[in-house]
Amino acid sequence: MAIAFSALAQGVIDVHSHIITPGFVSALDAEGRLMEEGFPLPKYDVESHLRWMDETGVETSVLTLAAPQPSSALIVRETNEEAARIKREHAGRFLFCAALPLPDVNAAIHEAIYALDTLKADGIKLATNVQGQYLGTPELDTLFAVLNERQAVIILHPHCPNPVNHEVMAQTPLAMQEYLSETTRAVTNMISRNVLARYPNLKVVVPHCGAYLPLAVPRMKSLTPVMQANKMVGDIDWEANLAALYYDLAGAHSPETIRMMLTITTPDHLLYGSDYPYVAPQVLTQGLARMKQYLTDEPDLAPFKEMILWKNAKWLLGLSATTPVADSQDQPMLVRLAEIEVYPEYLTAYLAAASEIQQESLKTEPGVLCLFPTQMKEDSTQIRILEIYASQEAYQHHIQTAHFQKYKQGTLHMVKSLKLQDLSPLSQETMNIIFKRKN
């Protein structure tokens, strides 16, 4: 059943779905690799995919080739051609990110140029590793240079690690744990070599709720000085590397997960992802409904509902020239208390950073009405910051500024805990009088 989607309200954009063609399956079968990832490939057909999309309100799905990586460049080309055909025949319903025949870098460059320029691919899909060639390795720099020239969107997906401990994998299947490690490993490899800072036109989508990155990034930052002292890594441009990363919410999304991800990114970098057809359609339908509900009910996340479900993806994929902003509705003030505990050894540095962000924000952002850091008398490592913004839109603008990003990334390793408490003024009229705000 096909629905004329133009007659419906703006639909969800799914940036994480997979194409599994008969040729791909046959090639893997001939090589004895159907179970290489530890579980069987699901069946896929366009009609079933469209049926699920129509039933759940997903307007557009981005197709990428599933794991494992084909050995044949011909199979990669055939899959890209098939994805391009699906996109043409179902205009507006499907986009695709082309696969590349790695580890042959020259062949991958040739395929990337063909896919982006001739097939009009919407981006490139890269595996975390192919035959042990991990993202971040110097031999891939020439490929990244070509993708940078074309301002490519890259969608990552974990593959079986190389080498792999098959005994461990049998006990805990890849999808349950190692895929998260693989994703984190590949992204941190790129960060440690400043790949994304050196190729600033790239935008990279990290799957599965950012894997372990919300835990790994602060640890990396805290250990970087030690590694540098031992000449194990060089300078890392954290701001530039992290700014290139976007995150899909395929997998175990929840309000708590999103809040954890917001410790390393901003709401305009979060995207809906389903992982179709690896998860049963009814489970995906229930998960999307649950997401829509908590993005409506949770006050701190509600302003970002449309951004996460479709606005961010439209901008990222070039479907809209408008930078996404949070819903403002009647533009109520946003009042928040940030409860922060700082590691004692970083207290002086943190207080300096808090003072700097306060001064810069109040000087340059009219929508920031109050940033008032205080210390608890009983424990000076306990910081409380009263934050008041003219509107949700003003807050959204604030968290995207260069000075906020500098503060956030520069203090991640200093903060032991952070809790944000949204407050409701007893009298909005009094608030307006205090801040001389015109309604």
C-alpha positions as CSV (number, residue, x, y, z in Angstrom):
1,M,0.0,0.0,0.0
2,A,1.6,3.3,-1.1
3,I,0.5,6.5,0.5
4,A,0.8,9.9,-1.2
5,F,3.1,11.3,1.4
6,S,2.9,14.9,0.0
7,A,-0.6,14.9,1.5
8,L,0.6,14.1,5.0
9,A,2.3,16.2,7.6
10,Q,6.1,16.2,7.6
11,G,7.3,12.7,8.1
12,V,10.2,11.2,10.0
13,I,13.6,10.8,8.3
14,D,15.3,7.5,9.1
15,V,19.1,7.8,8.6
16,H,19.9,4.2,9.6
17,S,18.4,1.4,7.4
18,H,20.0,-1.3,5.2
19,I,19.7,-2.6,1.7
20,I,20.3,-6.4,1.4
21,T,20.2,-7.4,-2.3
22,P,20.0,-11.0,-3.7
23,G,23.4,-10.5,-5.4
24,F,25.0,-9.5,-2.1
25,V,23.6,-12.5,-0.3
26,S,24.6,-14.9,-3.1
27,A,28.2,-13.5,-3.2
28,L,28.5,-14.0,0.6
29,D,27.0,-17.5,0.3
30,A,29.5,-18.5,-2.4
31,E,32.4,-17.3,-0.1
32,G,31.0,-19.1,3.0
33,R,30.6,-15.8,4.8
34,L,26.9,-15.6,5.5
35,M,27.4,-15.9,9.2
36,E,30.6,-13.8,9.4
37,E,28.9,-11.3,11.7
38,G,27.6,-14.0,14.0
39,F,23.9,-13.9,13.0
40,P,22.0,-14.4,9.7
41,L,21.1,-11.7,7.3
42,P,17.5,-10.7,7.5
43,K,15.4,-10.7,4.3
44,Y,14.8,-7.4,2.6
45,D,12.4,-6.1,-0.1
46,V,11.4,-2.6,-1.0
47,E,7.7,-3.2,-0.8
48,S,7.9,-4.4,2.8
49,H,10.1,-1.5,3.7
50,L,7.7,1.0,2.2
51,R,4.8,-0.7,4.0
52,W,6.5,-0.2,7.3
53,M,7.4,3.4,6.5
54,D,3.8,4.2,5.5
55,E,2.4,2.6,8.7
56,T,4.7,4.5,11.0
57,G,5.0,7.9,9.3
58,V,8.6,7.6,8.1
59,E,8.7,9.7,5.0
60,T,12.3,9.0,3.8
61,S,14.8,6.2,4.6
62,V,18.5,6.3,3.9
63,L,19.8,3.0,2.6
64,T,23.3,1.7,3.4
65,L,24.8,-1.7,2.6
66,A,24.7,-4.2,5.5
67,A,27.7,-6.0,7.0
68,P,29.8,-7.9,6.1
69,Q,31.8,-6.0,3.5
70,P,31.7,-7.8,0.1
71,S,35.1,-9.0,-1.3
72,S,34.1,-8.1,-4.8
73,A,34.2,-4.6,-6.2
74,L,31.6,-5.7,-8.7
75,I,29.1,-6.6,-6.0
76,V,29.7,-3.2,-4.4
77,R,29.0,-1.5,-7.7
78,E,25.9,-3.6,-8.3
79,T,24.6,-2.8,-4.8
80,N,25.1,0.9,-5.4
81,E,23.4,0.7,-8.7
82,E,20.4,-1.0,-7.1
83,A,20.2,1.5,-4.4
84,A,20.3,4.3,-7.0
85,R,17.5,2.6,-8.9
86,I,15.3,2.3,-5.8
87,K,15.9,6.0,-5.1
88,R,14.8,6.9,-8.7
89,E,11.8,4.7,-8.7
90,H,10.5,5.9,-5.3
91,A,11.3,9.6,-5.4
92,G,11.4,11.2,-2.0
93,R,11.0,7.9,-0.1
94,F,14.6,6.7,-0.3
95,L,18.1,8.1,-0.3
96,F,21.3,6.1,-0.2
97,C,24.9,6.2,0.9
98,A,27.2,4.3,-1.4
99,A,29.4,1.4,-0.3
100,L,33.1,1.4,-1.3
101,P,35.3,-1.6,-2.2
102,L,37.9,-1.2,0.6
103,P,40.6,-2.1,1.6
104,D,41.6,-1.2,-2.0
105,V,41.9,2.6,-1.5
106,N,42.3,3.5,-5.2
107,A,39.3,1.4,-6.1
108,A,37.4,3.0,-3.3
109,I,38.2,6.5,-4.5
110,H,37.1,5.5,-8.0
111,E,33.8,4.1,-6.7
112,A,33.2,7.1,-4.5
113,I,33.6,9.5,-7.4
114,Y,31.3,7.4,-9.6
115,A,28.7,7.0,-6.9
116,L,28.6,10.7,-5.8
117,D,29.0,12.2,-9.3
118,T,27.1,9.8,-11.6
119,L,24.7,7.8,-9.3
120,K,24.0,11.0,-7.2
121,A,24.5,9.1,-3.9
122,D,23.6,11.2,-0.9
123,G,26.7,10.2,1.0
124,I,29.1,7.3,1.6
125,K,28.9,4.4,4.0
126,L,32.1,3.3,5.7
127,A,32.7,0.2,7.8
128,T,34.6,0.6,11.1
129,N,37.2,-1.7,9.5
130,V,37.6,-3.9,6.4
131,Q,40.0,-6.8,6.8
132,G,41.7,-5.0,9.6
133,Q,42.0,-1.6,7.8
134,Y,40.5,0.6,10.5
135,L,39.2,4.1,10.0
136,G,41.9,6.6,11.1
137,T,44.7,4.7,9.4
138,P,47.0,7.0,7.4
139,E,46.5,4.9,4.2
140,L,42.9,6.2,4.1
141,D,43.9,9.9,4.0
142,T,43.7,10.1,0.2
143,L,40.2,8.8,0.3
144,F,39.1,11.2,3.0
145,A,40.7,14.0,0.9
146,V,38.5,13.2,-2.1
147,L,35.4,12.9,0.2
148,N,36.3,16.2,1.8
149,E,36.5,17.9,-1.7
150,R,32.9,16.8,-2.3
151,Q,31.7,17.8,1.2
152,A,30.4,14.2,1.7
153,V,28.2,12.9,4.4
154,I,29.6,9.7,5.8
155,I,27.5,7.1,7.6
156,L,29.5,4.7,9.7
157,H,28.5,1.2,10.7
158,P,30.3,-1.4,12.8
159,H,31.6,-4.6,11.3
160,C,33.2,-7.7,12.8
161,P,36.5,-6.7,14.4
162,N,39.7,-7.9,12.9
163,P,41.2,-10.0,14.4
164,V,38.2,-11.4,16.3
165,N,38.0,-13.8,19.2
166,H,35.4,-16.2,18.0
167,E,35.0,-17.8,21.4
168,V,34.2,-14.5,23.0
169,M,31.8,-13.7,20.1
170,A,30.0,-16.9,20.6
171,Q,29.4,-16.1,24.3
172,T,28.3,-12.5,23.6
173,P,27.2,-11.8,20.0
174,L,28.7,-8.9,18.2
175,A,25.6,-6.8,18.1
176,M,25.2,-6.9,21.9
177,Q,28.6,-5.4,22.8
178,E,31.5,-5.6,20.2
179,Y,29.6,-3.4,17.7
180,L,29.7,-0.6,20.3
181,S,33.4,-1.2,20.9
182,E,34.1,-1.2,17.1
183,T,32.3,2.1,16.6
184,T,34.0,3.7,19.5
185,R,37.4,2.4,18.4
186,A,37.0,3.7,14.8
187,V,35.8,7.1,15.8
188,T,38.5,7.6,18.5
189,N,41.1,6.5,16.0
190,M,40.0,9.3,13.7
191,I,40.0,11.8,16.5
192,S,43.4,10.9,17.7
193,R,44.8,11.6,14.2
194,N,42.7,14.7,13.7
195,V,41.1,13.2,10.6
196,L,37.9,15.2,10.9
197,A,39.8,18.4,11.9
198,R,42.1,18.0,8.8
199,Y,39.1,17.4,6.5
200,P,36.6,19.9,7.8
201,N,34.0,19.5,5.1
202,L,33.1,16.0,6.2
203,K,30.1,15.2,8.3
204,V,30.1,11.8,10.0
205,V,27.1,10.0,11.4
206,V,27.9,7.7,14.3
207,P,25.4,4.8,14.8
208,H,23.7,3.3,17.8
209,C,23.4,6.3,20.1
210,G,27.0,7.2,19.9
211,A,28.2,3.7,21.1
212,Y,30.6,4.3,24.1
213,L,31.7,7.8,23.0
214,P,29.9,9.7,25.9
215,L,32.2,7.7,28.2
216,A,35.2,7.5,26.0
217,V,35.6,11.2,25.1
218,P,36.0,12.5,28.6
219,R,38.5,9.7,29.3
220,M,40.5,10.4,26.2
221,K,40.6,14.1,27.1
222,S,41.8,13.4,30.6
223,L,44.5,11.0,29.4
224,T,45.7,13.1,26.4
225,P,48.3,15.1,28.4
226,V,49.9,11.8,29.7
227,M,49.9,10.3,26.2
228,Q,51.4,13.5,24.8
229,A,54.1,13.5,27.4
230,N,55.1,10.0,26.3
231,K,54.9,11.1,22.7
232,M,52.1,8.6,22.0
233,V,49.8,11.2,20.4
234,G,50.1,14.7,19.2
235,D,47.9,17.7,19.6
236,I,44.1,16.9,19.2
237,D,41.7,19.5,18.0
238,W,38.8,18.3,20.1
239,E,36.4,21.1,19.0
240,A,36.9,20.5,15.3
241,N,36.7,16.7,15.5
242,L,33.6,16.6,17.6
243,A,31.8,19.2,15.6
244,A,31.9,16.9,12.6
245,L,30.1,14.1,14.4
246,Y,26.4,13.4,14.2
247,Y,24.6,10.6,16.0
248,D,21.7,8.3,15.0
249,L,19.4,6.9,17.8
250,A,19.1,3.4,16.4
251,G,19.1,0.9,19.3
252,A,18.5,1.6,23.0
253,H,17.3,5.2,22.8
254,S,15.6,6.7,25.8
255,P,15.4,10.2,27.5
256,E,18.4,9.2,29.7
257,T,20.4,8.1,26.7
258,I,19.8,11.4,24.8
259,R,20.8,13.4,27.9
260,M,24.0,11.4,28.1
261,M,24.7,12.1,24.5
262,L,24.2,15.8,25.0
263,T,27.2,15.8,27.2
264,I,29.4,15.5,24.1
265,T,27.2,17.0,21.4
266,T,24.3,19.4,20.8
267,P,20.6,18.7,19.8
268,D,21.1,19.7,16.2
269,H,23.5,16.7,15.8
270,L,20.9,14.0,16.8
271,L,19.0,11.9,14.2
272,Y,16.4,9.3,14.2
273,G,17.5,5.8,13.0
274,S,15.7,2.5,12.9
275,D,18.1,-0.2,11.8
276,Y,15.5,-1.7,9.5
277,P,15.3,-4.7,8.6
278,Y,17.5,-6.0,11.5
279,V,14.8,-5.3,14.0
280,A,11.2,-6.6,13.7
281,P,8.9,-4.0,12.2
282,Q,6.5,-4.1,15.1
283,V,9.3,-3.5,17.6
284,L,10.5,-0.5,15.5
285,T,7.0,0.9,15.3
286,Q,6.6,0.7,19.1
287,G,10.1,2.2,19.6
288,L,9.3,5.2,17.3
289,A,6.0,5.7,19.1
290,R,7.8,5.7,22.4
291,M,10.3,8.2,21.2
292,K,7.7,10.6,19.9
293,Q,6.0,10.3,23.3
294,Y,9.0,11.1,25.5
295,L,10.1,13.8,23.1
296,T,6.7,15.4,23.7
297,D,6.5,14.8,27.5
298,E,10.0,15.5,28.7
299,P,10.3,19.3,29.1
300,D,14.0,19.5,28.5
301,L,13.8,17.4,25.3
302,A,10.5,18.5,23.8
303,P,11.9,21.6,22.0
304,F,14.1,19.3,20.0
305,K,11.4,16.8,18.9
306,E,11.1,17.9,15.3
307,M,14.9,18.5,15.0
308,I,15.6,14.9,16.0
309,L,12.8,13.3,14.0
310,W,13.4,15.1,10.7
311,K,14.8,18.7,10.7
312,N,18.4,17.8,11.5
313,A,18.5,15.0,8.8
314,K,17.0,17.3,6.2
315,W,19.7,19.9,6.8
316,L,22.5,17.3,7.0
317,L,21.5,15.6,3.7
318,G,21.0,18.8,1.8
319,L,17.2,18.6,1.7
320,S,16.8,21.9,3.4
321,A,19.0,25.0,3.4
322,T,17.5,26.1,6.8
323,T,19.5,25.4,9.9
324,P,17.3,23.6,12.4
325,V,16.2,25.4,15.5
326,A,14.2,24.3,18.5
327,D,10.5,24.7,18.6
328,S,9.6,27.9,20.5
329,Q,5.8,28.0,20.5
330,D,4.8,30.9,22.7
331,Q,8.5,31.5,23.5
332,P,8.4,31.0,27.3
333,M,11.5,31.8,29.2
334,L,13.7,28.8,30.0
335,V,14.8,28.7,33.6
336,R,17.3,26.0,34.7
337,L,19.5,25.1,37.6
338,A,22.7,23.3,36.7
339,E,24.0,21.2,39.6
340,I,27.7,20.5,39.0
341,E,30.3,18.7,41.0
342,V,33.9,19.4,39.9
343,Y,37.0,17.3,40.6
344,P,39.0,19.2,43.3
345,E,42.2,19.3,41.2
346,Y,40.4,21.1,38.4
347,L,38.4,23.5,40.6
348,T,40.4,26.6,39.8
349,A,40.5,25.9,36.0
350,Y,36.7,25.2,36.0
351,L,35.9,28.4,37.9
352,A,37.9,30.4,35.3
353,A,36.1,28.7,32.4
354,A,32.7,29.3,34.1
355,S,33.5,33.0,34.5
356,E,34.7,33.2,30.9
357,I,31.5,31.6,29.4
358,Q,29.4,33.9,31.7
359,Q,31.0,37.1,30.5
360,E,31.1,36.2,26.8
361,S,27.4,35.0,26.8
362,L,26.0,38.0,28.6
363,K,28.1,40.3,26.4
364,T,27.2,38.8,23.0
365,E,23.8,37.0,23.4
366,P,20.8,39.1,24.1
367,G,18.8,35.9,24.6
368,V,20.9,34.9,27.6
369,L,19.3,36.7,30.4
370,C,21.2,35.2,33.3
371,L,24.2,32.9,33.9
372,F,25.0,33.0,37.6
373,P,27.6,30.5,38.8
374,T,27.8,30.0,42.6
375,Q,29.6,27.7,45.0
376,M,28.1,25.8,48.0
377,K,29.7,27.1,51.2
378,E,29.9,23.6,52.7
379,D,31.7,22.2,49.7
380,S,33.4,24.5,47.1
381,T,33.5,21.7,44.5
382,Q,29.7,21.8,44.4
383,I,28.8,24.5,41.7
384,R,25.3,25.7,41.1
385,I,24.5,27.8,37.9
386,L,21.2,29.6,37.5
387,E,20.5,29.8,33.8
388,I,17.7,31.9,32.3
389,Y,17.1,32.2,28.6
390,A,14.6,34.5,26.8
391,S,13.2,31.4,25.0
392,Q,13.9,27.9,23.9
393,E,15.3,29.3,20.7
394,A,17.7,31.5,22.6
395,Y,18.9,28.5,24.5
396,Q,19.3,26.6,21.2
397,H,21.4,29.4,19.8
398,H,23.5,29.6,22.9
399,I,24.5,25.9,22.9
400,Q,25.7,26.2,19.3
401,T,28.0,29.2,19.8
402,A,31.7,28.9,19.6
403,H,32.2,30.1,23.2
404,F,29.8,27.5,24.6
405,Q,31.4,24.7,22.6
406,K,34.8,25.8,23.9
407,Y,33.5,25.8,27.5
408,K,31.7,22.4,27.1
409,Q,34.6,20.6,25.4
410,G,37.2,22.2,27.6
411,T,35.6,21.3,30.9
412,L,34.3,17.7,30.2
413,H,37.2,16.1,32.1
414,M,36.8,18.5,35.0
415,V,33.2,17.7,35.8
416,K,32.5,14.7,38.0
417,S,28.7,15.0,37.7
418,L,26.1,17.2,36.1
419,K,22.4,17.4,36.7
420,L,20.1,19.9,35.0
421,Q,16.9,20.9,36.9
422,D,14.3,22.8,34.8
423,L,12.4,25.3,37.0
424,S,8.9,26.8,36.6
425,P,8.6,30.4,37.6
426,L,5.7,31.0,40.0
427,S,4.9,34.2,38.2
428,Q,5.9,34.6,34.5
429,E,4.6,38.2,34.7
430,T,7.1,39.0,37.5
431,M,9.9,37.4,35.5
432,N,9.1,39.6,32.6
433,I,9.1,42.7,34.8
434,I,12.5,41.7,36.3
435,F,14.1,41.3,32.9
436,K,12.1,44.1,31.2
437,R,11.1,41.6,28.6
438,K,8.6,42.8,26.0
439,N,5.9,40.2,25.0
